[in-house]
Amino acid sequence: MSETLTPAARLRQHFSSRVINQVRQLLDIWRRLPELQWSKQAMNDFILATEKLARFAQRFKAERHESIARDMLIILQQIRPGRSPNTAQLEQLNHHVLLLSQTALRHTDDDNADHLIPSKKPVYIALADTDNALTMAEQMQYFGLLPELKRTTHDFVESLQQRHPSAIVMDIDFGGQGAGIDLADRIQQSRDISLPIIFTYRSAAPTIVERLNAMRHGGVGMYPDTEVQLVIGHLEQLLDHSPQPPYKILVVDDSRAQATHAASVLNKAGMLSQVSNDPLQVLDALASFNPDLVLMDMYMPECNGMELAKVIRQQREHLNLPIIYLSGEDDRERQLEAMAEGGDDFLTKPVEPGHLLTTIRTRVERSRQLYRLISRDSLTGLLNHTHMLETLQDLLNRRGKRPLSFVMVDIDHFKNINDTHGHPVGDVVIKNLALFLRQNLRKSDPIGRYGGEEFAVVLQDADEQQAQIVMDKIRNNFSNLIHAGLRELKVTFSCGVAQSAGESAATLVERADQALYCAKRGGRNQVAMAGPPQAAADE
């Protein structure tokens, strides 16, 4: 049942939407700046968008957004027109952009912190089965998406002429057998950039020919139309436009001129770079800068690149760090020898900037994918137990005076779900809760699978009461989800919330766990707060 908002609440919601929409426009421009080579026009557009955000935020009393925007304007004033930012400026701008993306994509900072801002553009749903279409639309709303049902081909085409969606979910037989793929063909022919389409099917799995045709006409995935959560999960990845942490590249070259040139090329591409002209200082640079990749000269005083790569590889934490040699060495045998000693690639100077950047992007992205596989739970994609606790400890070390709350989440009566419906359905429930938490929390809020049916969440800049409000809204909405197509299966969860009071990570986890136990003992399907630590409460 939807809540009725007061006029004041609706006004706050309207103001919040105006600010958030401006943030999104600014983020869109930011993502395009590197490919536009930080042109004068592109930078002017970005500055104007930042100024507009500062004005909106001041008018609507969004103090945090205003502060971030004005800090960005100070940095932007230091960049000469037509020039790209240097490494320090780029790092500062990236930091502020990430802060803005965190406020734009999840709950806001005011009293309505649990309110979700829907997608700017709708998702069109065109399914042959009306009941499945209604179910999919209903479930999408709980995940913060903005679905629009299209019952006929005419309705679909007419809507497309008026407004383009962010994505389309379409039955391959929408409008008749195989007609969905034919319709996709027609609508994509008139577009320079294809609309992403997730195709669904009702009966037998499509043939390879059907899958190829779907892919050629903008299809990015294909699922049974009953697998609603799989479709929503794919949409969540597809529509996630939050800025990724910039690539950090350590340039090791004794030639200052060549290192500076390489750093300039990297900065224009939106990458952060740090130069080390002394190979003997590389281990210190690795520890302080924590790069995603090392771009290394082959021949340097004191040691050569092969020797340095072997030393780097001997450090366990850098075992998978990509190393690319950038050298004038053109002897193929010597190049292969260097790669055998710890290098991942060898580029011969002079190298075309596009070739250099493509090689770096490929290597860094593969390295990040490998790290995600190592650090994340295979079923849910959330942080695994070990990395969740490491993340919590890191955030506690860096939080300063800002509030931070830790939340333990446990699915109610999970054993009964497995016993009644089977373990595959239990796995679906676990994956649904993981996706639901990702969709309803900020990108800055780490989420992990603590073990079995238990999850853990860190809410930054949230005290215990704020965390309780956020989690209670999520708990209430999650109870309305349909799992594995079983309308009779409604699942709830319980939460324990504890706000950090400066104690160790282990003690904070224990307090949240005790609060979770109280929620379970109190009847489940509720959020319990730990309150202040006992020692502090006794004083």
N, C-alpha and C positions, 0 to 999 in steps of 0.2 A: 504494500500500500504506500503510495507516494505521500511525502510530507507536504503540508501547506505552508508556504513561506510567507512571512509578514511583509508588508510593503518595504520596510527598512532592509530586511534581508534580501528582497528581490533587487533593491537598489544597489546594495553592496555586491550582489552577484553580477549585476550589469556592469558596474565599475570594474570589478575583477576581470570580467571577460574582455573589456576594452584593453586593459593593461596586458593581459595574457596574449591577446591577438597581436598586439604590437610587438611583444617579445618574440612571438613566432615569426613575424615578418623580419625582424632583425636577425634571427637565427638563419632564416632562409638566405638572406644576403651574405651572411658570414660564411656559409657553406660554399657559396659560389666564388668568393674572393680569390682563393688560390688559383682556380682554373682561369680566372680573368686576369691573372698576373698583377693583382692589386692596382689595376688601372685607376687613373684619376677619377673617372666617372663612377667606377664601382666603389671607390673609397668615399666619394661624396655621398653616394646613396647610403652607405653604411653610417656615415656621420649623421646624416639627416634622420635616419631611422633611430639612431641612439638619442638624438636631441628630442625627437618626438616621444620616445619612451619616457625620457626624463620629465617632459611636460605632463604627459598623461599620468604618470606615477605621482607627481606632485599634486595634480588636480584631484586625483582620487585617493590621496593619502596612502599610497602604497610605498611606505618609507624605504623598505629594503630594495625594491626595484629602482626607486629614485637614486638611492645611494650608489648602487652598482652602475647605473647608467652614467651618473656624473663622474664616477671614478674612471669609467671608460673614456669619456670625453677628454679628460685630462691627458690620458695616454695618447689618444688620437691627435691631439693638438701638437704633440712632439714629433709626429711623423711628417716628413716633408711631402708635399703633393707630388703624386706620381711615383713615389718610392714605396717599397714594401717595408714593413716593420722589421727592426733588428730582433735578435733572439730574445733579449730581455723584454722588449715591448710585446712581441708575439706571445711570450709565456704569460705575461700579465693579462693580455686580452683574452687568451684562451681560458685562463682561470675565471675571469668574469663572465665569459660566455657560458662556461659550464655551470656557474652559479645561476645564471638566468634560465638555462635549460631545465635545471632542477625545479625551479619555481613554476615553470610554464607547463610541465608535463604531468604534474600530480597535484596533491592537495595544496591549497594556497596558505598564506601566512596569517590570515585574519581569523576571526572567530568561526568562520565557516571552513576551517582547515581541512575538513573531511570532504568538502564538496569537490566533485570531479568536473573538470571542464571537458566537454565532449570534443571529438575531432572537428576540425574546422570544416572539412568536407565530409559528406555522407558516404556510406558504403551501400551501393545498390545491390539488392537481393532479387534475383530473377530465377526462381525455382519452379519446376513443373508441378510439384506437390505443394499445395497451399498450406497444409498443416505443418509440414516441415519448414516452410518459409516463415510462418508465424513463430514457430519455436525458435528458429535461428535468430530472428529479429529480437525476440524477447531476451534470449541469452546474451546477445551482443550488447544490449543496453546495460546489463549488469557489469560488463567488462569495459564500460566507458566509451563504446563505439556509438556511431550515429547511423543506424540502419534505415533504409528506405525500401519498402516493398514495391516491386514492379510486377503486376499480375499478368500483363499481356505484352507482346512485342511492341504494339503501338505505344503503350504507356512508357515502356523502356526507352524507345527511340525519342519520343517527345521530351522526356525528362533529360535525356542526354544532350539535346539541343539547347536546353535552358541552363543546365548546370552540370559540370563534369564532376564525377565522384572521385574520391581518393582511391577506391578500388571497387571491383565488381565480383560478386559471388553468383555464378550462373550455372544452371543445370545444362549438361550437354544436349538434353532433349527439350530445352525450354522453347515452346512454340511448335513442337513436333519432333519426331525422331531425328536426331543429329542436327536439329535446327539451331541449337545454341551455339555450336561452333561456326555455323554459317553466318549467324548474326554477329558473332565476334569478328569474323572476317570483314563484314561490311563496315562495322563501326571503326575498325582499325585502319582501313584504307584511307580514310579522310584525315588521319592524324599523323603528325610528324613524330610524336613520341607515343608509343603504345600505352593504353590504359592497362594496369595489371589486373588480370582476371584469374580468380580461383574457380576452377570448374568442379562441379559435383556430378554424381551419377546415382541412379536409383537401384539398378538391379545388377546385372553382370558387370564385372570389371572391364573397363574399356580396353580395346586392343592397342597394340603398339602403334598402329596407323592412326587411330583416333587420338592417342596421346601426342603423337607428332604433330597432327593438325592443330590440336589445342595449343601446343607450345608455339607453333608458328604464328598463331593469331593472338599472342599476348598472354597465353596461359602460363602461370607461374606455379601452379600446383593443381592436384586433382584428388578428391576425396569422396567417399560415400556421403550422400546428403544427410545421413543420420549422425555422422561424426562431427557434431557441431563444435566441440571443443578443439578438435584438430584444425578446423577451419579458422576458429578465433585465434588459436595460437599462431597460425601462419600469418594472419592479419596483423597480429601484435608485432611480429618481426618486420613485416612489410611496411607498416606505417610508423615504425619507430625512427623518427628523424632526429633524435637527440644527438648533439655533437659527440663524437668519440674523442677520447684523449688523444692529443696530437702525437705523432711519431716523434721520438727523441733519438737523435742520431749523434754519436760521438765521432768526430773527425780527427784522426790521428795522422799527422803529416808534419815533418820538420820544416817544410816550406810554408812560411806564413802566407805568402801570396796565394798559393794553390789552396791551402786550407780555408782562407777567407772566401775565395771564389766558390768553393764547394758549399760553404755555409750559406752564402748568399742565394745559391740555387735552391737549397733546401728550405730556407726561410720563405722564399717566394711561393713555394709549394705548400706553405702552411705547416712545415715541420720545424720542431725545435732542434737547434744544433748547439753543440759545444765543441770547441777546438782545443786539442792538446798537441802542442808542438814538441813536447818532450816525451818520448815513448816510455821513459822510466817513471813517469807520473801517471800512467794509464790506470793502474789499479785504484789509485786515489780518485781519479775522475770517474771510474765505473761505480765506486761506492757512493760518491756524492751526487752524480747525475742520473744514475740508474737508467742507462739508455736502452732503447729497443733494438739498436743495431750499431755495430762499429764499422766505420768506413776508414780503411787503413792503407797507408802507403806501404810499398813493399820494401824499399831500401831507405833506412834512416840511421843516423849516428847511434852508437852504443849497442844497437841490436837491429835485426831485420824483422820484417813483418811476420815471417814464419815462426821465428823464435817467440815473438810477442804473442802470437795466436796460441802457441802451445802453453805458454804461461797462463793466459786467460782461461783456456780450457781446463787447466788443473784446478781452478776454483770451482767448486761444485755449483755455486749459485749462478755461474756464467756458462755452464755446460751447454745450454741450448741457445745462447746468445748468438744471433746471426753475425757473421764477420764477412765483409766484402773487401777484397783487395782492389785498390784503385792505383794503378801503377803504369809506368811507361814500359815495363817488361813485356816484350812481345814474343819471347821464346815459349812456345806452347808447352814443351816438356817442363820448363821451369814453372809455368802457371799451374799445371796439373800437380806438380810436387807441392806447391804452396797450398793448394786446396786440400791435398791429402793431409797436411799438417794442421788442419783445423779451420780452414776457410770454407765459406759456403758458395762464393762466387768470385770471379776475377774479371774486372773491367780494365781495358787498356786505355790509357790516356793518349790523346784527348777523347773524352767520351761525350756524346751528345746528351744534353740535359734531360730530354725526354726518356732516353734509354736508362740513364742513371736513376731517375725518379721511379720509373716502372719497376726496375729491379729491386729498389729499396722497398716500395710498397708491397710487392709480392712476398719478399722475404719477411717483412715485419708482420704482415697479416697472417702468414702461415705460422709464425712464432707465437702470435697471440692466440690463434686457434688451438695450438698445442697446449698453451698454458690453460686455456679454458677447459680443455679436456682433462687436464691434470687436476685442476682446482674445483671442478664442478661435479655434482652428482649426476650419474648417467641417466637416471629416470626423469628427473625434473629440470635439469639444467641449472639448478641453484647451486650456490657454494656448498661444498661438502663440509662435514663436521670440522675437520682440521682447519681448513681455510676460513671458515666462518669465525672460529675463535681467534685466529690470527688477525683477521680484519677487525674484530671487536677490540682486541688489545691495541692495535694501531690507532684506531679512532679514539680510544680512551687516552692514549698518550698525546694526541694532538688536539683534544677538544677545548683545552683552556678553561674558560669560565662558562662556555656554552652548555646548555642542558643536553643530555643524551639519555635515551631510555632503551632498555633491552626488553624484548618481548619473546616469551615462549608460547608456541601455538601447538595444540594437540587436537587431532580429529576425534570427535566423540564417538564412542561405541564402534571403533574401527574393526575390532575383532568380529563383531556381529555382521558387519558389511562383508568381510571376507567369507565368513561361514555361510551367510545367506545367499550371496550373489557370486561368490568365487573371487579368487585372487586377481584375475585380470580386471574385474570391475573395481577392486580395491586400488589397483595401480592407476586406473582412470581417475578415481577420486583424488589420489595424491597429486597427479599431474594437473588436475583442474585447480586444486588449491594453490599449487605453485604458480600457475599462470595467473590466477585471480590476484594473488599477492603482488606479483610483478606489475599487473595492470593498475592496481589501486594505490600503489606506493610510489614515492619519488625515486628517480634513478640514483639519488644519493643515499637511499636507504638500503643497505645490504640485506639480502635475504638468503637464508641457508636451510638446507634440509639437515636437521640436527640428528635424525636417526628414526627409521621406521616411519610412523605417522606424525612425528614431531618436527616442527619447523622453528626457526629462530629469525628474529628481525631486529635490526638496530635502527632506531628513529633518531636522527640527528636534529638538533635544535628543537627538541620536543621534550617538555617535562612530562611527569607521570600522568597528569590529568589530560594533557593534549594527546598523548599516546593512547590513553584509554578511549578518548572520543573517536580517534581515527580507527582504531582496531574494532571498536564496537560497531561502527558503520559498515566496515568490511564484513564482520561476522554476520550482521543482519542480512546484508545482500547475498552473501555466499549461501545462506540457508535456502534461498529461492532458486538456486541453480538445479538444472537437470543433469544427471550423470549417466553416461553410457546409454542414453535414450530411455532411461527408466524413470517415468514420471512419479512412480510411487517411492523412489529412492530420494529422500531429502536428507542432506548431511549437514551437521553443525560442527563447530569447533569451540574450544575453550582457550582462554589466554591468561597468561600471567605477566604483568608489567612491573618493571622495577627501574627507577631512575638512578643513574650513577651518582654516588655521593663521594667519589674519590677513592673508592675501594678497588681491589683487584678485579680483574675480569672474572676469575673463578667465583669470587664472592657475589658479584653482580648477577652472574648466571644462577647461582644457588638461590638468591632472593627471588628472581623471576620464576624459578622452578617451584619454589614454595608458594608463590602467589597462584601459579597454575594449579597446584594441588588444592588450594582453597577454592578455586573456581570449579574444579571437578567435584569436590566434596559438597559444594553449595548447590549442585544440581546440573552442572555442565551448561554449555551454550551461553557463556557469559565471560566477561573480562574482569579479572580481579587485579587490584593494585597492591603492591608490596608495602607501600608506605616507607617512611624513612628507616634506615638501618637501626637495629635495636639499640646499639650503643649510643647513637645520636638521639634516639627517642627518649632514652633514660636520663639524658643530661638536663 
